[in-house]
């Protein structure tokens, strides 16, 4: 979907990393949360990619997306095991070295006794050169940000803590506003008048989301979105009047 009102927007993409997501073994719980939080603060999530634990694939995804969007978020692959390769892939994408970062090591020691800080756990302190740390109040192992790429954990509660830590630092656009109307109609019956209303209000985006009601009858929610409250109200009123007329059902 393009810009609903022609305004300059702040955009983002998300790279979900992990074989376990692609195999279905892990059901992703992060995409919806990230999309919702970014929408709330005026950042448009425009693309989501799910990538396997293959370094070259992660590098390719990051390099493709970081040139197209204001921000690129990644989730997954920054733990202590051999297949946690996201940090190395990001370093490779930016062409910078990576090593144990004293700042990250110090954070780990707030959570892990030094005698237990073995080689595997130290992997969580390996940070690409020049990256800023993203605080993790849950388990202390940090994420990081390098230029416009923000690398976060895959565990939902840790990812959420990292996201909240980094959001205040990011540029933000005007939040997208929305209103939802119940169609009490079949999508196919109202498609033509909805298209006409959408053409009249280029500053709004109108989406139709079908479902079946409690009796099994087809219905739809119509969602009107715009960054401009006046445009939103006008487009919503036009949709409401169209639904009330019901002349399309004759």
Buried (B, 14 or more C-beta within 10 A) or exposed (E): EEBBBEEEBBBBBBBBBBBBBBEEEBEBBBBEBBBEBBBEBBBBBBBBBBBBBBBEBBBBBBBBBBEEBBBBBBBBBBBBEEBBBBBBBBBBBBEEEBEBBEEBBEBBBEBBEEEEBEEEBBBBBBBBEEBBBBBBEBBBBBBBBBEBBBBBBBBEEBBBBBBEBBBEEBEBBBEBBBBEBEBEBBBEBBEEBBEEBBEEBBBBBBBBEEEEEEEEEBBBEBBBBBBBEEBBBBBBEBBBEBBEEEEBEE
